[in-house]
Amino acid sequence: MNKKQPLVIDSSVIVKWVNTYKEEGVDQANKILEDAKAEKVELFTSEVAKYEVGNALLVKKGLDLTPAYISLGTVYNLPLNFVPETLPLAESTYKIGQELKITYYDASFLSVAEQLGAVLVTDNVKHHGKSTKVKVIPLKDY
């Protein structure tokens, strides 16, 4: 039995699954979902993603209620394992954020990837790509 590769997906990728309007990289994001459905990979994300995606739909996309509710429902039905925040994970996240001079939110995805020994896939390489402990794959290269 082959073990599925763990992938940590950040909010920049999740948004592409729930609202494709004016989004680049949707095909690559969909390839990740295809790989998950084919059981080649197992998808994880920080619990923070729920809030970041909701905020992107509210502020960046400015969705009306009905499409927002559909998009939010999609988030909760994706084959994603939301990793809950724990004190050890929070401490790791804080340390990463401080060392790399990035937001706690961005650091949370790196922290989850480090904890799971996983690769992080992101469309936000500017911040996540600073890590030397976690392999980060830009979405465009997936």
N, C-alpha and C positions, 0 to 999 in steps of 0.2 A: 504494500500500500504506500503510495507516494504521499509525502507530507506537502501540504499546500504552502507556498511561499507567503509569509505574512507581509502585507503592504499597509503602511499607514497613509491615509489619504487626508489632505487638509481641506479646509473650507473652499479654497479657490477651485478645487476640482469638483467638490460636491455641488456647488452652485451651477456648474455646467450640466449636471444631471437633472436639475429641477427647473431651470429656466434658461433656455438656450438663446434667448433674444440678446443680440449684440455680444455674444460670447465667442471667443476663438478657442480652438482646441477641443471642441465638442467631440470630434471623431476619436481623438486620442483618449478622452475621458470615457467614451462609450466602449473603447477597447478594453479598458480596465474592468468594466462591468461584465463584458463578454467573458473575460478570463476568470472572473469570480463565478459566473454561472457555469463555466466549464470546469470549475473546481481546480483551476491552476493556481489561484491565489486566494488568500483569505484577507478580507478588508477590515481594517481597524481605523479608528479616529478618536481624537480627544473629545471628551464631552463638551468642550468649549465650542466645537463645530456647530452644535445645535444653535447656539446663540449667535455665532458669526454668520451662519447662513440666514437665520431669521433677520438679522440686522441688514445683510446685503439685500434681501428681498424688500425690506421696508425702506431703507435709505437709498441704496444704489439703484435698485430696480423700480422702486415706487409702485409696487403692485397694488391693485385694488384687492378687496377682501377675498372674493371668490378665487381668482388665480393664486393669490398668496396662500390660501388654505389648501388648494390643490398641491402647490409646490411644497408646502410644509408637510403635507401628508405623504408625499413622495419621499421626503427625507427619512421619515420614520419607517418606510417600507423598503428601503434600499438594503442590500445584503451587507450592511455595515455593523461592526461591533463597536459600540460606543464605550470607550474605556473611562470608567468613573474616576473622578479626582479623589486621591487619597493623600494623606499627609506626606508619605515618602515621595509620591509623584509630584506633589506641589513643591516640595523642597528641591527636587531635581529640576523642575521647571524653572523655579526662581533662579537657581544657580546657573542654568544654561542661559536664561535671559540676561543675567548680569554679566556673564563672561562674554557673550556675543553682542551685547548691547542691542537686543531686540525686545519686542514686547513680550509680556508674559503669555499672551495668546499665541504668538508665533512659536515661542519656546515650548508650549505645551505639546505641539505635534512632534517636535524633536525628542522631547522627553518620553513620550509614548513609544516612538520608534526605538529609542535607546533601550527602554525597558523590555520591549518585545524582541529585540535583535532584528528589527525589520527595516526595510527600505522605506523612505518617505517619498511619495510622489506629490509634486506641488506645481502650481503655476506661479508661485511666489518665490522663485529661486533667490531673489535679491536678499531676503532675510534668512531663509532656511539653508541656503547654500554656504553660509558661513561656518557650518558645523564640520568638524573634522572627525567626530565620533560616529556620525550617522551617515550612511550612504543616502544621498539625495538625488532623485531623478527628476529633471524638469519634465513636466507633462508633455511638452512637444517631442521629447525623446522616447516616450513610452512606446 
